[in-house]
Amino acid sequence: MLRTLDDMLGASVWARDLTPSDIARIKAGISVRTIAAGDAVCMKGERVEHWMGVIDGLVKMTSNDISGKTTTFTGVATGGWFGEGSLLKDEPRRYDVVALRDSRIAFMNRSIFQSLLDSSIAFNRFLIVQLNERLGQFIGLMEHERLLDVEARLARGLASMFNPVLYPGIGPRLQISQEELGFLAGVSRQRVNRALHALADAKLLRVDYGGITVLDLPRLRSYGS
C-alpha cells in the first residue's frame, strides 16, 4: 500500500499534539517529490531551504572527496526525517543525498520548520532526541568501520536502520535489496550475500524476497563484540 504524507505525519512524534489547523498549515508548506533511483535528493554545497522526510523509499547520505572516493554516512528509510542540522546551522549542505530506489520525499520549507522551532515544545524535544540519536549512530559507524569485520559492520548497520526514533513504525521487516545494502555498507553484493548468510545462520535475521526480517535485534546490535 502506497504511503502518503498524512501517514508520515501521523507517525511523527512531533506532530501528534498539533491541532488540525496546525497540520493543515504545515502540509501547505510541504511539497512532495518522487525521486528516481540513482538521482539526487539534494546536493553538497546547495543552500539549505528544506527539512526532508522519506515518505516511502530509501536514500543514502554520502560524500565524494577530490580523489573520487565515496563515503556513505548512513541510509534513511521510510519514516525518517533528515537535514535539520544544516537548517539549524544555516550553512551550505555538506553531503549529497541520493535515492537508492524510487522514493517519495517530503520537502518542508524553511519558514514552516522555523515556525515549529519557535512555537512547539514537542518539536524542539524531538529535534534534541533526533540529533542525539544521529550523533550516536555516526559515532557507532565510525567505530564499526575501524574495528569490525564485514559481517559485524553489516549487522550493526542493519540494526541502526531499525532505530525506532529515527525510523518510527518501521516494524521488524526492512524492504531492502542486497545491492542496496552493498551501497550502504560500501561492499560488493556478493560480500553482502555471504555476510547475510552468516547472520541468518546465527538466527539473527531472515532473508526474505525483497527484504530482511530481524529476529533478534539486541544480538544484531552487539554482533562482533
Secondary structure, DSSP 8 states (H G I E B T S, - for coil): ----HHHHHHH-GGGTTS-HHHHHHHHHTEEEEEE-TTSEEE-TT----EEEEEEESEEEEEEE-TT--EEEEEEEETT-EE-HHHHHHT----SEEEESS-EEEEEEEHHHHHHHHHH-HHHHHHHHHHHHHHHHHHHHHHHHHHH--HHHHHHHHHHHTT-TTTSTT--SEE---HHHHHHHHTS-HHHHHHHHHHHHHTTSEEEETTEEEES-HHHHHHTT-
